[in-house]
């Protein structure tokens, strides 16, 4: 049987990292300053899209801030409307 990956080699450099959150090992073609594996990056992305409706935004005063932050999506990402 012929192995199609026997002669395959990646182009460029490959870096080996250990995730700073969970400790799992993974590889990347980019030299990362803060290594996070795919699972942990998805957890962080889902937390950034979660809204905490019990708090007020520190900039505009609207109710509903990003979980773990003190500003709403509009203020955090500078989506403010010019009136």
GIGI-V922281 format. One record per run of one state. SS is the DSSP state (A for helix, B for strand, O for the rest). FROM is the first residue (numbers start at 0). LEN is the number of residues. If there is no record, write none. Layout:
# GIGI-V922281
SS;FROM;LEN / SS;FROM;LEN
This chain:
# GIGI-V922281
O;0;14 / B;14;4 / O;18;6 / B;24;4 / O;28;9 / A;37;11 / O;48;2 / B;50;6 / O;56;6 / B;62;4 / O;66;6 / A;72;4 / O;76;7
